Amino acid sequence: MRAADRRDAVAAGVATATELGLPVDETTVLQDSNRITLRLLPCDVLAQVAPEGHLAAPFELDLAQRLAATGSPVAAPDPRVPPRPYPRAGFVVTLWTYYPSVRRPEDAPAEYADALHRLHAGLRRVEVAAPHFTDRVDQAQRLVASPARTPAMSDADRVFLGEALRDLRRSVTGRAGADQLLHGEPHPGNVLATPDGMRFVDLETCCRGPVEFDLAHAPDEVADHYPDADRTLLRDCRSLALALATAWRWDRDDHLPNGSALGIEWLGQLRATLDRHRPDPRP
């Protein structure tokens, strides 16, 4: 967020918690992207504050509660307040249990894989409407095809990335077996290695697809411990995940720090990856 929006978002988070009887004397910004994630003390609650047009909050809260009821390793809403979105001054605030992270999740790939496997088992037990992962590919293809939305991208890069997204989509959908509900982006930034085990956060990216699409977002070593992963499908899913992330970085409205530099870097990585492993498109 821009500095002024960030200040207002923090104020909205603090005011919401205070109004609900949760004392706040100190705030720490833990993450700043399309929404702000705050730790509020001394009540020790995690507040997520998004612009009011951000529509995923009700879905994320509902899914988190459903998964928590199955014993799945997810972060739960804070039990001291009703689990719902709280509109405030042009923002929407959700309040979550704060879990301390004691180490990096990527340092324990076997535990990471076990937690992801248990999350997938829990996701198979809940029924919610969610987009297919190919919807995300469609969005990226439209973005790359629009010079107005990606003005810094050269014509040659635009053609390359558009073709890569098309071919990788065909390869993954042609090889994938049964789809199921997925986290969508279970990368280390969305995993907390807590004293009680790993927990997944940010369920707004939930989608349907093969489990290899989720595994593609985790460190490579995690797949070594995940049972029955299709290695060829996983390879193409990793390339597709890289192509998607690269496309978002070229969006003129992307606010990720160093996003432009990452877009250039990841485009080079994608070229090198596809030169080594060309996908095998299937009709």
C-alpha positions in Angstrom: 0.0 0.0 0.0 1.0 3.6 -0.4 2.3 5.3 2.7 -0.9 7.3 3.3 -3.1 4.3 2.8 -0.9 2.2 5.1 -1.3 4.8 7.8 -5.1 4.8 7.4 -5.2 1.0 7.3 -3.2 0.7 10.6 -5.6 3.2 12.2 -8.6 1.2 11.0 -7.2 -2.0 12.4 -6.4 -0.4 15.8 -9.8 1.3 16.0 -11.7 -2.0 15.2 -9.8 -4.0 17.8 -10.2 -1.3 20.4 -13.9 -1.0 19.8 -14.3 -4.7 20.2 -12.6 -4.5 23.7 -9.2 -5.7 22.6 -6.6 -3.3 24.1 -4.0 -2.0 21.7 -0.9 0.0 22.8 1.6 -1.2 20.1 1.3 -2.2 16.4 3.8 -4.0 14.2 3.4 -4.3 10.4 4.2 -7.9 9.5 3.3 -7.7 5.9 2.4 -5.0 3.4 1.0 -6.0 0.0 -2.6 -5.9 -1.3 -3.5 -5.8 2.4 -1.8 -4.9 5.6 -1.1 -7.6 8.3 -0.6 -6.2 11.8 0.3 -7.7 15.2 -1.6 -5.8 17.8 -0.4 -5.7 21.5 -1.1 -6.3 24.3 -4.2 -8.1 23.1 -1.9 -10.1 20.8 -4.2 -10.4 17.8 -3.4 -10.5 14.1 -5.3 -8.0 12.2 -5.6 -8.1 8.4 -6.7 -4.8 6.8 -7.7 -4.6 3.1 -9.4 -2.0 1.0 -13.2 -2.3 1.2 -13.3 -3.5 -2.4 -11.3 -6.6 -1.3 -14.1 -9.2 -1.4 -12.3 -12.3 -0.2 -12.6 -11.7 3.6 -15.9 -13.6 4.2 -14.8 -16.5 2.1 -11.5 -16.8 3.9 -13.1 -16.6 7.4 -15.6 -19.2 6.5 -13.1 -21.6 5.0 -10.7 -21.2 7.9 -13.5 -22.1 10.4 -14.5 -25.1 8.3 -10.9 -26.4 8.1 -10.2 -25.7 11.8 -13.2 -27.9 12.6 -11.6 -30.8 10.7 -8.3 -30.4 12.6 -6.5 -29.1 9.6 -3.3 -27.1 10.2 -4.6 -23.6 9.5 -4.6 -20.3 11.4 -8.0 -19.7 13.0 -10.0 -16.5 13.6 -9.5 -14.9 17.0 -12.0 -16.6 19.3 -12.6 -13.5 21.4 -14.6 -11.7 18.8 -17.3 -12.7 16.3 -15.5 -14.1 13.2 -16.7 -11.7 10.5 -15.3 -8.8 8.4 -15.5 -5.4 10.1 -15.8 -2.5 7.7 -14.0 0.7 8.8 -13.2 3.9 7.1 -12.9 2.5 3.6 -11.2 -0.7 4.8 -12.4 -4.2 5.9 -10.7 -5.7 9.0 -10.5 -9.3 10.0 -9.1 -10.5 13.3 -7.1 -13.7 13.7 -5.3 -15.7 16.3 -1.6 -14.7 16.5 0.8 -17.6 16.2 4.5 -17.1 16.9 6.8 -18.5 14.2 9.8 -20.2 15.8 11.8 -21.0 12.7 11.6 -21.0 8.9 9.2 -23.6 7.5 11.6 -24.4 4.7 14.1 -25.7 7.2 11.9 -28.7 8.0 10.7 -30.0 4.5 9.3 -33.3 5.9 7.1 -31.4 8.4 6.1 -28.9 5.7 5.1 -31.8 3.4 3.1 -33.5 6.2 1.3 -30.3 7.1 0.4 -29.7 3.4 -0.8 -33.3 3.0 -3.0 -32.9 6.1 -4.3 -29.6 4.7 -5.2 -31.2 1.4 -7.0 -34.0 3.3 -9.0 -31.4 5.2 -9.8 -29.5 2.0 -11.3 -32.6 0.5 -13.7 -32.7 3.4 -15.2 -29.2 2.9 -17.6 -28.0 0.2 -17.1 -24.4 -0.9 -17.3 -22.8 -4.3 -13.8 -21.8 -5.6 -12.3 -20.9 -8.9 -10.2 -23.3 -11.0 -6.5 -22.7 -11.2 -6.9 -22.1 -14.9 -9.0 -19.0 -14.1 -5.8 -17.6 -12.7 -4.0 -18.4 -16.0 -6.8 -16.7 -17.9 -6.3 -13.6 -15.9 -2.5 -13.6 -16.4 -3.0 -14.1 -20.2 -5.3 -11.2 -20.4 -2.8 -9.1 -18.4 0.1 -10.0 -20.6 -1.9 -9.4 -23.8 -2.8 -5.8 -22.7 0.0 -3.2 -23.4 -2.1 -0.7 -21.5 -1.9 -2.8 -18.3 1.8 -3.9 -18.9 3.3 -0.9 -20.6 6.9 -1.7 -19.6 6.9 -5.1 -21.3 8.6 -5.4 -24.7 6.8 -6.9 -27.6 9.2 -9.9 -27.7 8.7 -10.5 -23.9 4.9 -10.2 -24.3 4.9 -12.9 -27.0 7.2 -15.2 -25.1 5.3 -14.9 -21.8 1.9 -15.3 -23.5 3.0 -18.4 -25.3 4.6 -19.8 -22.2 1.3 -19.4 -20.2 -0.6 -21.0 -23.0 1.7 -24.0 -23.5 2.1 -24.6 -19.7 -1.6 -24.5 -19.2 -2.1 -27.1 -21.9 0.6 -29.3 -20.5 -0.7 -29.2 -16.9 -4.4 -29.7 -17.8 -3.5 -32.5 -20.2 -1.5 -34.4 -17.7 -3.4 -33.7 -14.4 -5.6 -36.3 -12.8 -8.4 -35.5 -10.4 -8.8 -31.9 -9.2 -9.5 -31.0 -5.6 -9.7 -27.9 -3.4 -6.2 -26.4 -2.9 -4.6 -23.6 -0.8 -3.5 -22.0 -4.1 -0.2 -20.4 -2.9 1.2 -22.5 0.0 4.7 -20.9 -0.3 6.8 -20.3 2.8 5.4 -16.8 3.3 2.0 -18.4 3.9 3.2 -21.0 6.3 3.9 -20.4 10.0 6.3 -22.8 11.8 4.8 -22.5 15.3 5.7 -24.3 18.5 2.6 -26.5 17.9 3.5 -27.3 14.3 3.0 -25.7 10.9 -0.1 -23.7 10.1 -1.2 -22.3 6.7 -2.5 -18.7 6.4 -4.0 -16.5 3.6 -6.6 -18.9 2.3 -8.0 -16.2 0.0 -6.0 -17.9 -2.9 -8.0 -21.1 -2.6 -8.7 -22.7 -5.9 -9.3 -26.1 -7.5 -6.7 -28.1 -9.3 -4.1 -31.0 -8.9 -2.2 -31.1 -5.6 1.0 -30.6 -7.7 -0.1 -27.1 -8.3 0.1 -26.4 -4.6 3.4 -28.3 -4.3 4.8 -26.1 -7.0 4.7 -23.2 -4.6 6.6 -25.0 -1.9 10.4 -25.4 -1.7 11.6 -28.2 -4.0 12.6 -30.4 -1.0 9.0 -30.5 0.2 7.9 -32.6 -2.7 10.5 -35.3 -1.8 8.4 -36.0 1.3 4.9 -35.7 -0.3 3.4 -39.0 -1.1 2.6 -40.0 -4.7 3.4 -36.6 -6.4 3.6 -36.8 -10.2 7.1 -35.5 -10.9 6.5 -34.5 -14.5 3.3 -32.7 -13.7 5.0 -31.0 -10.7 7.8 -29.8 -13.0 5.3 -28.2 -15.4 3.3 -26.7 -12.4 6.5 -25.1 -11.1 7.1 -23.5 -14.5 3.5 -22.4 -14.6 3.6 -20.9 -11.1 6.8 -19.0 -12.1 5.1 -17.7 -15.3 2.1 -16.5 -13.3 4.2 -14.7 -10.7 6.2 -13.1 -13.5 3.0 -11.8 -15.2 1.8 -10.2 -12.0 5.1 -8.3 -11.6 4.6 -6.5 -15.0 1.2 -5.2 -14.0 1.4 -1.4 -13.8 -0.7 -1.5 -10.6 1.6 -4.0 -8.9 2.9 -2.6 -5.6 5.2 -5.4 -4.5 8.5 -3.9 -3.4 11.2 -4.4 -6.1 8.4 -5.9 -8.3 9.8 -4.4 -11.5 13.2 -5.9 -10.9 11.7 -9.3 -10.0 9.7 -9.2 -13.2 12.9 -8.9 -15.2 14.7 -11.5 -13.1 11.9 -14.1 -13.2 11.4 -13.6 -17.0 15.0 -14.7 -17.4 14.5 -17.6 -15.1 11.5 -18.8 -17.0 13.3 -18.6 -20.3 16.1 -20.7 -18.8 13.7 -23.2 -17.3 11.7 -23.7 -20.5 14.9 -24.1 -22.5 15.8 -27.0 -20.2 12.3 -28.5 -20.0 10.0 -27.7 -22.8 6.4 -28.5 -21.8 4.7 -31.2 -23.8 1.3 -29.6 -24.8 -1.6 -32.0 -25.2 -4.7 -31.1 -27.1 
